[in-house]
Amino acid sequence: MKRLLLALALALAPLAAAAEPYPAHVTNTLNDYANLLEADTAAKVIAEIEALRAETGVELTVLTIETRWAYDPSPSIEAFATGLFNAWGIGDAARNDGILILVVRDDREMRIELGSGYNPEYDLTAQDIINNVMLPEFRADRYDLGILAGTRAAADHLARRWAGLPLREGAVPIGAPNSGGAGLAIGVVVSEILFGLGIVALIFRRRIGQIVNRVRTCPECGQRGLTSERHVLVQPTDSTRGQGETITHCTHCSWSRTKSYTIPDTSRSSSSSGGSFGGGSSSGGGASGRW
């Protein structure tokens, strides 16, 4: 089903707007643009990722950003993660075994995106990691602990399992009590439906955004028909963040609202090591969470 939907997306791609921008990666391990990790925790996350690659060859990477809306908005965290995953090319190009852990702080949403080499059973494992390992820490504002624990769990229960290796000694078990049987099947079906809706919405994202604005009511005159414009005020550099603004105004009266957003600098990372990815791709597999 996912392959059919992806084929439909590719067929309709010429009708879509230009490819949406994503944050650029500076390293292929950890890019903490939202500043969620203390230095010692970031070092541990990087060490986990590097050890996993040395052992299995699987590319796992962690990205934190403040908000998706600092970029050309996707209709959902799922569509954004899939597009970013493929833009970066995470994972081996032949095996498509990459793993992306994406945390969006201000939007309070996250996703574990999986390469297309993982079958749908791994989506449920990813969901268990999010629900049982990461979200409890995020809800207590312990983002650094949640990201570290989630990285370790993803390495153990996704990457090492995919590579056919036993769990490390001391690996934390995961799994919800009722995560088997019919519930798993329903979860897979729901995941594929959401993926389909997300990819179709992604194709027409700009048109959807225009429609949404047109039906919103003006807080001043109460009429429908708002428009929005986004402007970059200060371009980011290697050492400074950029700034942008979104201006929303009413077409019927003089009401307008300006909202600022931050653009990550081009060198922010918790590691000084660089590197590119292996050219892998995702067809939308994985799991999402919100807190």
C-alpha positions in Angstrom: 0.0 0.0 0.0 2.8 2.4 0.9 4.6 1.7 -2.4 1.4 2.4 -4.3 0.9 5.7 -2.5 4.5 6.6 -3.0 4.2 5.9 -6.7 1.2 8.1 -6.8 3.1 10.9 -5.2 6.0 10.6 -7.7 3.5 10.7 -10.6 1.9 13.8 -9.2 5.2 15.5 -8.2 5.4 17.7 -11.3 2.1 19.3 -10.1 3.5 20.2 -6.7 5.5 23.2 -5.6 9.2 23.2 -5.5 10.8 20.9 -2.9 10.4 22.3 0.6 13.5 23.3 2.5 14.7 21.3 5.5 17.4 22.1 8.1 20.8 21.2 6.9 22.8 18.6 8.8 26.3 19.5 9.9 27.1 16.1 11.3 25.6 12.7 10.5 25.2 11.8 14.2 23.5 14.6 16.3 22.3 18.0 15.3 20.7 19.6 18.4 19.3 22.9 17.0 16.8 23.2 19.8 19.5 23.1 22.5 17.8 20.2 24.4 21.0 18.3 25.4 23.6 19.1 28.0 27.2 18.7 26.7 27.8 15.4 28.6 24.5 13.9 27.5 25.1 15.0 23.9 28.5 13.2 24.1 26.8 10.0 25.3 24.3 10.2 22.4 27.0 10.6 19.9 29.0 7.7 21.4 25.9 5.5 21.2 25.4 6.4 17.5 29.1 5.9 16.6 29.3 2.5 18.4 26.1 1.3 16.6 27.6 2.2 13.2 30.8 0.5 14.0 29.0 -2.6 15.1 26.1 -2.8 12.5 26.8 -0.2 9.8 23.3 1.2 10.5 23.1 5.0 10.3 21.0 6.4 13.2 20.8 10.2 13.5 19.2 12.5 16.0 17.8 16.0 15.1 16.1 18.5 17.4 14.5 21.7 16.1 12.4 24.3 17.7 9.5 24.2 15.3 8.6 22.8 11.8 7.1 26.1 10.9 10.5 27.8 10.7 10.7 25.9 7.4 8.3 25.6 4.5 5.5 23.8 6.5 4.5 20.2 5.8 1.0 19.2 6.6 2.2 16.8 9.4 5.2 15.6 11.4 5.0 12.4 9.4 5.3 14.2 6.0 8.1 16.5 7.3 10.1 13.6 8.7 9.8 11.5 5.5 10.8 14.4 3.3 13.7 15.3 5.5 14.9 11.7 5.7 15.0 11.4 1.9 16.5 14.9 1.5 19.4 13.9 3.8 19.6 10.3 2.4 19.9 8.6 5.8 21.0 5.0 5.7 22.7 2.7 3.2 21.4 3.2 -0.3 21.1 -0.6 -0.9 19.7 -1.6 2.5 17.6 1.5 3.3 18.3 0.8 7.0 18.5 4.4 8.3 16.8 5.6 11.4 15.9 9.3 12.2 14.9 10.4 15.6 13.3 13.9 15.2 12.2 16.0 18.2 10.3 19.3 17.6 10.3 21.1 20.9 7.9 24.0 20.5 5.4 21.9 18.5 5.6 19.2 21.2 5.8 16.4 18.7 8.4 13.8 17.6 8.9 11.0 15.2 11.1 8.0 14.7 11.3 7.6 10.9 12.6 4.3 9.5 14.2 3.5 6.2 12.2 1.5 3.7 14.2 -1.6 4.5 12.2 -2.1 7.8 8.9 -4.0 7.5 5.8 -2.6 9.2 6.4 -4.7 12.4 9.2 -2.3 13.3 6.7 0.6 13.2 5.1 -0.9 16.4 8.5 -1.3 18.1 9.2 2.4 17.3 5.9 3.3 18.8 6.7 1.4 21.9 10.0 3.3 22.2 8.2 6.6 21.9 5.4 5.8 24.3 7.3 4.0 27.0 10.8 5.4 26.8 10.8 8.9 25.4 7.4 10.6 26.1 7.4 10.1 29.8 10.7 12.0 30.1 9.5 14.7 27.6 6.4 15.3 29.7 8.6 15.9 32.7 10.8 18.3 30.6 13.7 15.9 30.8 14.4 16.1 27.1 18.1 15.2 27.3 17.3 12.0 29.3 14.5 11.0 26.9 16.6 11.5 23.8 19.5 9.5 25.3 17.2 6.7 26.4 15.4 6.7 23.1 18.6 6.6 21.1 19.8 3.6 23.1 16.4 1.8 22.7 16.3 2.5 19.0 19.8 1.1 18.7 19.0 -2.0 20.6 15.4 -2.8 19.5 15.4 -1.5 15.9 19.0 -1.4 14.5 20.5 -4.4 16.3 17.4 -6.4 15.8 17.3 -5.6 12.1 21.0 -6.6 11.8 20.3 -9.9 13.5 22.4 -9.2 16.5 21.4 -10.0 20.2 20.5 -7.2 22.5 23.4 -5.7 24.4 23.8 -6.8 28.0 21.7 -4.5 30.2 19.4 -3.3 27.4 16.1 -2.0 28.7 13.0 -4.0 27.7 10.2 -2.2 26.0 6.7 -3.0 25.0 3.2 -2.1 26.1 1.1 -4.9 27.8 -1.5 -4.8 25.0 0.8 -4.2 22.0 0.2 -7.6 20.3 -2.4 -9.4 18.3 -5.2 -7.5 16.6 -3.9 -4.2 18.1 -0.7 -4.5 16.1 -2.6 -5.2 12.9 -4.9 -2.2 13.4 -1.9 0.0 14.2 -0.2 -1.0 11.0 -3.4 -0.2 8.9 -3.8 3.2 10.7 -0.2 4.0 10.1 -0.5 3.3 6.4 -3.7 5.3 6.1 -2.1 8.3 7.8 1.0 8.0 5.6 -1.3 8.1 2.5 -3.1 11.2 3.7 0.2 12.8 4.6 1.8 12.2 1.3 -1.2 13.5 -0.7 -1.3 16.5 1.5 2.4 17.1 1.1 1.9 17.3 -2.7 -0.6 20.0 -2.4 0.8 21.6 0.8 0.9 25.2 -0.5 -2.7 25.0 -1.9 -3.8 23.5 1.4 -2.2 26.4 3.3 -3.9 28.9 1.1 -7.3 27.2 1.7 -6.8 27.1 5.4 -6.0 30.8 5.6 -9.1 31.7 3.4 -11.5 30.0 5.8 -10.0 31.5 9.0 -11.9 34.4 10.5 -10.3 37.8 11.2 -10.2 38.6 14.9 -10.9 42.2 14.1 -13.8 42.2 11.6 -14.9 38.5 11.8 -14.8 38.0 8.0 -13.1 35.1 6.4 -10.0 35.5 4.1 -6.6 35.8 5.8 -3.3 35.7 3.9 0.2 35.0 5.1 3.6 36.0 3.9 6.9 34.7 5.2 10.1 36.8 5.1 13.7 36.0 6.0 15.1 39.1 7.8 18.5 37.9 8.8 20.2 35.0 7.0 21.9 32.5 9.3 25.7 32.2 9.4 28.2 29.7 10.8 28.1 31.4 14.2 24.7 33.2 14.4 21.1 32.3 14.0 18.9 33.9 11.4 15.6 35.5 11.9 12.4 35.5 9.9 8.8 36.7 10.3 5.4 35.5 9.2 2.9 38.3 8.5 -0.8 37.4 8.5 -3.3 40.1 7.5 -7.0 40.4 6.6 -8.1 41.2 3.1 -11.2 43.0 4.4 -9.8 45.3 7.0 -6.5 46.7 8.4 -5.9 43.9 10.9 -2.5 42.2 10.7 -0.2 40.1 13.0 3.5 39.5 12.8 5.1 36.5 14.3 8.9 36.0 14.5 10.7 32.7 14.1 14.3 31.6 14.4 16.4 30.0 11.7 19.1 27.7 13.1 22.7 28.7 12.4 24.5 26.6 9.8 27.0 25.1 12.2 25.1 24.4 15.3 25.7 20.9 16.5 26.8 19.0 19.7 29.6 17.4 17.8 32.4 18.9 15.7 32.6 15.9 13.4 31.0 16.2 10.0 30.1 13.5 7.4 27.4 12.7 4.9 24.9 9.9 4.8 24.8 6.9 2.6 21.9 7.8 0.3 19.1 5.7 1.9 15.4 6.5 1.7 12.2 6.1 3.6 8.7 5.2 2.3 7.1 6.7 5.5 7.6 3.9 8.0 8.0 4.7 11.7 6.0 6.1 14.5 5.1 9.5 16.0 4.3 10.9 19.4 3.0 14.1 21.0 3.2 15.4 24.6 
